[in-house]
């Protein structure tokens, strides 16, 4: 044992007490009841200790020695305790991060171990049921009574409202995504409490301690949710870069195809859980608990806003720069672009459309063909939105009925909608068309002139003059992208 380690020490959590003596740690449960656990009787604490040893032996078999008992002279029943190996505080992941050490190799190995654990983890119909939207919604809502009781004393009312609203919106609009996670076997009997303070780096190997043992329902979870807990905690420690690194390595090892919005959703959930725990600890007199609760809830809000699934219409005439802006915006915000030009070419090639390009309102650009293209564009967008992927739709968007259908789709998928009308001088548009590289667009300067002559009203869109530098155009579009969430 290192000479700097005190021979005897004690620590208190919201639900237990840990006594450190020599090379052993002794963990006792407090006789408490909270919204999420009940340790009031010795029998309940005995069962919880036994479960803690059994469940944690899955990831740290050499760390847990069994259940022991403390007894005194009062004649009371012996108090059950978990007996385990004691680790050095300096070897905690949280300590390594705080000291500024290079922990990327450590996080890489943790990601690999966790992915392997999830591959081997138990799966069953009962476990999978906890990945369904109603079960996830219940987990979220279980946090809010405690948070509401601490509004003002620990957490801002507006932050609690935002978390409730955005989490419910994401869940309600993403039924296909959550169904797919269940079908793909992503719901596992996991760890469910991956804090940097409970992970140790010993002999070039991670030791992952203290899984959630007191209720199966909270431990049956999406594997991305499990990994998101540590990602959230690394962010709370001030290292968003390490949070991103760890989650990216986990995704690589697990070969998980979750959209980034789901990662944000679960990071927000874990931050909300910790805010609730902070509030409980505040009532127990823990210093700094109120500030920690507010910080955790701020992390939750930021990730729910970042992960909110959006739909954007980027429209305008040929040569207006709409396609360039749509692609540039998508690169910044991680959205999928669906182009009417691309869809038109696909439908023509598959025989679902016919006609020659050229004149407005006839042939390939007849009213029926244009309507068919926009129906298919919106159908594809709906699939992406339901699966947690934001979408940018690149087209002229001249037709008010098509725009109304897009708004209905956004409302149905609970996805805020941003509408952008790209404008530019006629001469600039014509020159862009003449000088553009070959692609899927059939637009000619004549077609552009005909569209301009017809004109159309789009008063719900923000106009962006694409004669500005592209960077400025993208900045304006990104501001609108953010604003549609901030006003929810």
C-alpha positions as CSV (number, residue, x, y, z in Angstrom):
1,X,0.0,0.0,0.0
2,X,1.3,3.5,-0.9
3,X,2.6,5.4,2.1
4,X,0.3,8.3,1.2
5,X,-2.8,6.3,1.7
6,X,-4.3,6.8,5.2
7,X,-4.7,3.5,7.0
8,X,-8.3,4.3,8.0
9,X,-10.8,6.6,6.3
10,X,-14.5,6.9,5.9
11,X,-16.8,8.4,3.2
12,X,-20.5,9.0,3.0
13,X,-22.8,8.9,-0.1
14,X,-26.5,9.6,-0.3
15,X,-27.3,5.9,0.3
16,X,-24.4,4.4,2.2
17,X,-21.2,4.7,4.2
18,X,-17.8,3.4,3.1
19,X,-15.1,2.5,5.7
20,X,-11.5,2.0,4.4
21,X,-9.1,0.1,6.6
22,X,-5.8,-1.4,5.4
23,X,-6.3,-3.0,2.1
24,X,-10.0,-3.5,2.5
25,X,-13.1,-1.4,1.9
26,X,-16.3,-2.1,3.9
27,X,-19.6,-0.7,2.4
28,X,-22.7,-0.4,4.5
29,X,-26.1,0.7,3.3
30,X,-28.0,3.5,5.1
31,X,-31.4,2.6,6.4
32,X,-33.1,5.1,4.1
33,X,-35.9,5.3,1.5
34,X,-35.8,7.5,-1.5
35,X,-37.7,7.8,-4.8
36,X,-35.5,5.0,-6.2
37,X,-34.4,2.7,-3.3
38,X,-35.6,1.3,0.0
39,X,-33.0,0.1,2.5
40,X,-35.1,0.6,5.7
41,X,-34.8,-3.0,7.0
42,X,-31.8,-5.1,7.7
43,X,-33.2,-7.8,5.4
44,X,-33.5,-5.2,2.5
45,X,-29.9,-4.1,3.1
46,X,-28.7,-7.8,3.3
47,X,-30.3,-8.5,-0.1
48,X,-28.8,-5.3,-1.6
49,X,-25.3,-6.2,-0.4
50,X,-25.6,-9.7,-1.9
51,X,-26.8,-8.3,-5.2
52,X,-24.0,-5.7,-5.2
53,X,-21.4,-8.5,-4.9
54,X,-23.0,-10.7,-7.5
55,X,-23.7,-8.0,-10.1
56,X,-20.3,-6.2,-9.7
57,X,-18.4,-9.5,-10.1
58,X,-19.4,-9.4,-13.7
59,X,-17.0,-6.6,-14.4
60,X,-14.7,-6.7,-11.4
61,X,-14.5,-10.3,-10.2
62,X,-11.2,-9.8,-8.3
63,X,-12.5,-6.8,-6.4
64,X,-15.5,-8.1,-4.4
65,X,-14.9,-10.7,-1.6
66,X,-18.4,-11.2,-0.4
67,X,-20.9,-10.0,2.3
68,X,-19.8,-9.7,5.9
69,X,-21.5,-8.3,9.0
70,X,-20.8,-5.8,11.7
71,X,-22.3,-6.6,15.1
72,X,-22.3,-4.7,18.4
73,X,-23.4,-5.2,22.0
74,X,-26.9,-3.7,21.6
75,X,-28.5,-7.0,20.6
76,X,-29.6,-5.6,17.2
77,X,-29.4,-7.8,14.1
78,X,-25.9,-7.8,12.5
79,X,-25.4,-5.1,9.9
80,X,-24.6,-6.5,6.4
81,X,-21.6,-5.0,4.6
82,X,-19.9,-5.5,1.3
83,X,-16.3,-6.5,1.7
84,X,-14.0,-5.5,-1.2
85,X,-10.5,-4.7,-2.3
86,X,-9.4,-1.1,-1.5
87,X,-8.0,0.9,-4.3
88,X,-5.8,4.0,-4.2
89,X,-7.6,7.3,-4.6
90,X,-4.9,8.5,-7.0
91,X,-5.8,5.6,-9.4
92,X,-9.4,6.8,-9.8
93,X,-10.2,7.9,-13.3
94,X,-11.6,11.1,-11.9
95,X,-8.2,11.8,-10.2
96,X,-6.3,11.1,-13.4
97,X,-8.6,13.5,-15.3
98,X,-8.3,16.2,-12.7
99,X,-4.5,15.9,-12.7
100,X,-4.5,16.5,-16.5
101,X,-2.9,13.2,-17.3
102,X,-3.2,11.6,-20.7
103,X,-6.2,9.4,-20.2
104,X,-7.1,8.6,-23.8
105,X,-5.4,5.2,-23.6
106,X,-7.3,4.5,-20.4
107,X,-10.6,5.6,-21.9
108,X,-9.9,3.5,-25.0
109,X,-9.5,0.4,-22.9
110,X,-12.6,1.2,-20.8
111,X,-14.6,1.6,-24.0
112,X,-13.3,-1.8,-25.2
113,X,-14.1,-3.5,-21.9
114,X,-17.5,-2.0,-21.7
115,X,-18.4,-2.9,-25.3
116,X,-17.3,-6.5,-24.6
117,X,-19.3,-6.5,-21.4
118,X,-22.4,-5.4,-23.4
119,X,-21.8,-8.0,-26.0
120,X,-22.0,-10.7,-23.3
121,X,-24.6,-9.1,-21.2
122,X,-27.9,-10.8,-20.5
123,X,-30.8,-10.1,-22.8
124,X,-34.4,-11.2,-22.5
125,X,-37.9,-10.1,-23.3
126,X,-38.2,-8.7,-19.8
127,X,-35.0,-6.7,-20.2
128,X,-36.1,-5.5,-23.7
129,X,-39.4,-4.1,-22.3
130,X,-37.4,-1.5,-20.5
131,X,-36.2,-0.1,-23.8
132,X,-39.7,0.9,-24.9
133,X,-40.7,4.5,-25.0
134,X,-43.2,4.3,-22.1
135,X,-40.6,2.7,-19.8
136,X,-37.9,5.3,-20.8
137,X,-40.5,8.1,-20.2
138,X,-41.2,6.7,-16.8
139,X,-37.5,6.8,-15.9
140,X,-37.3,10.5,-16.9
141,X,-40.5,11.5,-15.0
142,X,-39.3,9.7,-11.9
143,X,-36.6,12.4,-11.6
144,X,-38.9,15.4,-11.7
145,X,-40.6,15.4,-8.3
146,X,-37.3,15.7,-6.5
147,X,-36.1,18.4,-8.9
148,X,-39.4,20.3,-8.5
149,X,-39.0,20.3,-4.7
150,X,-35.6,21.9,-5.1
151,X,-36.4,24.6,-7.6
152,X,-34.8,27.8,-6.4
153,X,-32.7,26.1,-3.7
154,X,-30.7,24.1,-6.2
155,X,-32.1,24.2,-9.8
156,X,-33.7,26.9,-11.9
157,X,-37.3,26.5,-12.8
158,X,-36.7,27.2,-16.4
159,X,-34.1,24.5,-16.7
160,X,-36.4,21.9,-15.2
161,X,-39.2,23.0,-17.6
162,X,-36.8,22.7,-20.6
163,X,-35.6,19.3,-19.7
164,X,-39.2,18.0,-19.2
165,X,-40.4,19.5,-22.4
166,X,-37.5,18.5,-24.7
167,X,-37.1,15.0,-23.3
168,X,-40.8,14.3,-23.8
169,X,-40.7,15.7,-27.3
170,X,-37.8,13.6,-28.3
171,X,-39.4,10.4,-27.0
172,X,-42.8,11.0,-28.5
173,X,-41.4,11.7,-32.0
174,X,-38.9,8.8,-32.1
175,X,-41.0,5.7,-31.8
176,X,-39.3,3.9,-34.8
177,X,-35.8,4.6,-33.3
178,X,-36.7,3.1,-29.9
179,X,-38.4,0.1,-31.6
180,X,-35.3,-0.5,-33.7
181,X,-33.1,-0.4,-30.6
182,X,-35.2,-3.1,-29.0
183,X,-35.3,-5.3,-32.2
184,X,-31.5,-5.0,-32.6
185,X,-30.8,-6.3,-29.1
186,X,-29.4,-3.0,-27.8
187,X,-31.2,-3.3,-24.4
188,X,-29.0,-5.1,-21.9
189,X,-28.5,-5.8,-18.2
190,X,-25.8,-3.2,-17.9
191,X,-23.8,-1.3,-15.3
192,X,-26.0,1.9,-15.1
193,X,-23.8,3.9,-12.8
194,X,-20.5,4.5,-14.6
195,X,-19.0,7.4,-12.7
196,X,-15.3,8.4,-13.2
197,X,-14.9,8.3,-9.4
198,X,-15.7,4.6,-9.3
199,X,-13.4,3.5,-12.1
200,X,-9.8,2.7,-11.3
201,X,-6.7,2.2,-13.5
202,X,-4.6,-0.5,-12.0
203,X,-1.8,-2.4,-13.7
204,X,-2.8,-1.0,-17.1
205,X,-6.3,-2.3,-16.7
206,X,-9.6,-0.6,-15.8
207,X,-11.6,-1.7,-12.8
208,X,-15.2,-0.7,-13.1
209,X,-16.9,-0.8,-9.7
210,X,-20.3,0.0,-8.1
211,X,-22.9,-0.9,-10.7
212,X,-26.5,-0.1,-9.8
213,X,-27.8,-3.1,-7.9
214,X,-30.9,-1.9,-6.0
215,X,-33.4,-2.2,-8.9
216,X,-33.3,-4.3,-12.0
217,X,-35.5,-1.9,-13.9
218,X,-32.9,0.9,-13.8
219,X,-30.1,-1.5,-14.8
220,X,-31.9,-2.8,-17.8
221,X,-31.0,-0.1,-20.4
222,X,-29.8,0.8,-23.8
223,X,-26.1,0.1,-24.1
224,X,-25.6,3.7,-25.4
225,X,-27.3,4.9,-22.2
226,X,-24.8,2.9,-20.2
227,X,-21.8,4.5,-22.0
228,X,-23.4,7.9,-21.9
229,X,-23.2,8.0,-18.1
230,X,-19.4,8.1,-18.2
231,X,-19.4,10.5,-21.1
232,X,-21.6,12.8,-19.1
233,X,-19.4,12.6,-16.0
234,X,-16.3,13.4,-18.0
235,X,-18.1,16.5,-19.3
236,X,-19.0,17.4,-15.7
237,X,-15.3,17.2,-14.9
238,X,-14.8,19.9,-17.5
239,X,-13.5,17.6,-20.3
240,X,-15.9,17.6,-23.1
241,X,-13.1,16.5,-25.4
242,X,-12.6,13.3,-23.4
243,X,-16.4,12.8,-23.3
244,X,-16.5,12.8,-27.0
245,X,-13.4,10.7,-27.3
246,X,-14.7,8.0,-25.0
247,X,-18.1,7.8,-26.7
248,X,-16.6,7.6,-30.1
249,X,-14.3,4.8,-29.1
250,X,-17.2,2.9,-27.5
251,X,-19.2,3.2,-30.7
252,X,-16.2,1.9,-32.7
253,X,-15.8,-1.1,-30.4
254,X,-19.5,-1.9,-30.1
255,X,-20.2,-1.2,-33.8
256,X,-23.3,0.7,-32.6
257,X,-25.2,2.7,-35.2
258,X,-27.1,5.0,-32.8
259,X,-27.7,8.5,-34.2
260,X,-25.9,11.3,-32.4
261,X,-29.2,12.6,-31.2
262,X,-29.7,9.4,-29.1
263,X,-26.3,9.9,-27.6
264,X,-27.3,13.5,-26.6
265,X,-30.6,12.2,-25.3
266,X,-29.0,9.7,-23.0
267,X,-26.2,12.1,-21.8
268,X,-29.0,14.5,-20.9
269,X,-30.8,11.7,-19.0
270,X,-27.7,10.8,-17.0
271,X,-27.1,14.4,-16.2
272,X,-30.7,14.7,-15.0
273,X,-30.3,11.6,-12.8
274,X,-27.2,13.1,-11.2
275,X,-29.0,16.4,-10.7
276,X,-31.6,14.5,-8.8
277,X,-29.0,12.7,-6.7
278,X,-27.4,16.1,-6.0
279,X,-30.7,17.3,-4.7
280,X,-31.0,14.3,-2.3
281,X,-27.4,15.0,-1.1
282,X,-28.3,18.6,-0.5
283,X,-30.9,17.5,2.0
284,X,-28.2,15.4,3.7
285,X,-26.0,18.5,4.0
286,X,-23.4,17.7,1.4
287,X,-21.4,20.9,0.6
288,X,-21.6,22.0,-3.1
289,X,-24.6,19.8,-3.8
290,X,-26.8,22.7,-5.0
291,X,-24.1,24.0,-7.4
292,X,-23.6,20.5,-8.7
293,X,-27.3,20.0,-9.3
294,X,-27.5,23.2,-11.3
295,X,-24.5,22.3,-13.4
296,X,-25.8,18.8,-14.1
297,X,-29.1,20.2,-15.2
298,X,-27.3,22.7,-17.5
299,X,-25.6,19.8,-19.2
300,X,-28.9,18.1,-19.6
301,X,-30.5,21.2,-21.3
302,X,-27.5,21.7,-23.6
303,X,-27.6,18.1,-24.8
304,X,-31.3,18.0,-25.3
305,X,-31.1,21.1,-27.4
306,X,-28.2,19.8,-29.4
307,X,-29.9,16.4,-29.9
308,X,-33.3,17.8,-30.8
309,X,-34.4,16.4,-34.2
310,X,-35.1,19.2,-36.7
311,X,-36.5,19.6,-40.2
312,X,-35.2,22.4,-42.4
313,X,-36.5,23.5,-45.8
314,X,-33.9,25.2,-47.8
315,X,-35.5,26.7,-50.9
316,X,-35.2,29.1,-53.7
317,X,-34.9,29.2,-57.5
318,X,-32.3,27.5,-59.6
319,X,-28.9,29.1,-59.1
320,X,-30.0,30.7,-55.8
321,X,-27.3,28.8,-53.9
322,X,-29.8,26.6,-52.0
323,X,-28.0,23.3,-52.6
324,X,-24.6,24.8,-51.6
325,X,-26.1,26.2,-48.4
326,X,-28.0,23.0,-47.6
327,X,-24.9,20.9,-47.9
328,X,-22.8,23.4,-45.9
329,X,-25.4,23.6,-43.1
330,X,-25.7,19.9,-43.0
331,X,-22.0,19.5,-42.5
332,X,-22.1,21.9,-39.5
333,X,-25.2,20.4,-37.8
334,X,-24.9,16.7,-38.7
335,X,-28.1,16.5,-40.7
336,X,-29.0,14.5,-43.8
337,X,-29.7,16.3,-47.0
338,X,-32.5,15.1,-49.3
339,X,-32.5,16.9,-52.7
340,X,-35.5,17.1,-55.0
341,X,-33.0,17.0,-57.9
342,X,-31.6,13.7,-56.7
343,X,-35.0,12.2,-56.0
344,X,-36.3,13.3,-59.4
345,X,-33.4,11.5,-61.1
346,X,-34.0,8.4,-59.1
347,X,-37.7,8.3,-59.8
348,X,-37.0,8.9,-63.5
349,X,-34.5,6.2,-63.6
350,X,-36.8,3.7,-61.9
351,X,-39.7,4.4,-64.2
352,X,-41.8,6.1,-61.6
353,X,-41.6,9.4,-63.5
354,X,-41.5,10.1,-67.2
355,X,-41.1,13.2,-69.4
356,X,-38.4,15.4,-70.8
357,X,-36.8,18.2,-68.8
358,X,-37.0,21.7,-70.2
359,X,-40.1,23.8,-69.9
360,X,-41.8,24.7,-66.6
361,X,-45.1,23.0,-66.0
362,X,-44.7,20.3,-68.7
363,X,-42.9,17.0,-69.2
364,X,-40.6,16.1,-66.3
365,X,-41.7,19.3,-64.5
366,X,-45.4,18.8,-64.9
367,X,-47.5,19.6,-61.8
368,X,-48.1,15.8,-61.2
369,X,-44.5,15.0,-61.5
370,X,-43.4,17.8,-59.2
371,X,-46.0,16.7,-56.6
372,X,-44.7,13.1,-56.8
373,X,-41.2,14.2,-56.2
374,X,-42.1,16.3,-53.1
375,X,-44.2,13.4,-51.7
376,X,-41.3,11.1,-52.0
377,X,-38.9,13.7,-50.4
378,X,-41.2,14.0,-47.5
379,X,-41.7,10.3,-47.1
380,X,-38.0,9.8,-46.9
381,X,-37.7,12.7,-44.5
382,X,-40.3,11.1,-42.2
383,X,-38.3,7.9,-41.9
384,X,-35.1,9.8,-41.0
385,X,-36.9,12.0,-38.4
386,X,-38.6,9.1,-36.7
387,X,-35.2,7.4,-36.4
388,X,-33.5,10.4,-34.7
389,X,-31.9,12.0,-37.7
390,X,-32.3,15.7,-38.5
391,X,-33.1,16.4,-42.2
392,X,-32.5,19.3,-44.6
393,X,-34.7,19.3,-47.6
394,X,-33.2,21.0,-50.7
395,X,-35.7,22.1,-53.3
396,X,-37.4,25.2,-54.7
397,X,-40.3,24.9,-52.2
398,X,-42.4,27.2,-54.4
399,X,-45.7,25.2,-53.8
400,X,-47.5,26.3,-50.6
401,X,-49.2,22.9,-50.4
402,X,-45.8,21.1,-50.3
403,X,-44.6,23.5,-47.6
404,X,-47.8,22.8,-45.6
405,X,-47.2,19.1,-45.9
406,X,-43.6,19.6,-44.6
407,X,-45.0,21.5,-41.6
408,X,-47.5,18.7,-40.9
409,X,-44.7,16.1,-41.1
410,X,-42.6,18.1,-38.7
411,X,-45.5,18.4,-36.2
412,X,-46.2,14.7,-36.5
413,X,-42.6,13.8,-35.7
414,X,-42.3,16.6,-33.1
415,X,-39.4,18.1,-35.0
416,X,-39.1,21.9,-35.0
417,X,-39.0,23.3,-38.5
418,X,-36.7,25.9,-40.0
419,X,-37.6,27.5,-43.3
420,X,-34.9,29.3,-45.4
421,X,-35.5,31.1,-48.6
422,X,-32.3,31.6,-50.6
423,X,-32.4,34.7,-52.8
424,X,-29.9,36.3,-55.2
425,X,-29.9,38.7,-58.2
426,X,-31.2,37.2,-61.4
427,X,-28.0,37.7,-63.3
428,X,-26.0,36.0,-60.5
429,X,-28.3,33.0,-60.6
430,X,-28.0,32.7,-64.4
431,X,-24.2,32.8,-64.3
432,X,-24.1,30.2,-61.6
433,X,-26.3,27.9,-63.7
434,X,-24.1,28.4,-66.8
435,X,-20.9,27.7,-64.9
436,X,-21.9,24.8,-62.6
437,X,-20.4,21.4,-63.0
438,X,-22.6,18.6,-64.4
439,X,-25.0,17.1,-61.8
440,X,-28.6,16.0,-61.2
441,X,-30.1,19.4,-61.8
442,X,-31.8,20.0,-65.1
443,X,-32.1,23.7,-64.5
444,X,-31.3,26.1,-67.3
445,X,-31.1,29.9,-67.3
446,X,-34.4,29.9,-69.2
447,X,-36.1,27.7,-66.5
448,X,-34.7,29.9,-63.8
449,X,-36.1,33.0,-65.5
450,X,-39.5,31.4,-65.9
451,X,-39.6,30.5,-62.2
452,X,-38.5,34.0,-61.2
453,X,-41.2,35.5,-63.4
454,X,-43.9,33.4,-61.7
455,X,-42.6,34.3,-58.2
456,X,-44.1,33.0,-55.0
457,X,-44.8,34.2,-51.4
458,X,-43.0,32.5,-48.6
459,X,-43.5,34.7,-45.6
460,X,-42.7,32.0,-43.0
461,X,-39.1,31.7,-44.3
462,X,-36.0,33.6,-43.4
463,X,-34.5,35.1,-46.5
464,X,-30.7,34.7,-46.9
465,X,-29.0,36.6,-49.7
466,X,-26.5,34.0,-51.0
467,X,-24.4,36.8,-52.6
468,X,-22.9,37.0,-49.2
469,X,-19.8,34.8,-48.5
470,X,-20.8,31.2,-47.8
471,X,-19.5,31.4,-44.2
472,X,-21.9,34.2,-43.4
473,X,-24.8,32.4,-45.1
474,X,-24.1,29.3,-43.0
475,X,-23.8,31.4,-39.9
476,X,-27.3,32.9,-40.5
477,X,-28.7,29.4,-41.2
478,X,-27.2,28.0,-38.0
479,X,-28.6,30.8,-35.9
480,X,-32.1,29.9,-37.2
481,X,-31.4,26.2,-36.6
482,X,-30.7,27.0,-33.0
483,X,-33.5,29.5,-32.6
484,X,-36.2,27.0,-33.6
485,X,-35.2,25.0,-30.5
486,X,-34.8,27.9,-28.1
487,X,-38.3,29.0,-28.7
488,X,-39.9,25.6,-27.9
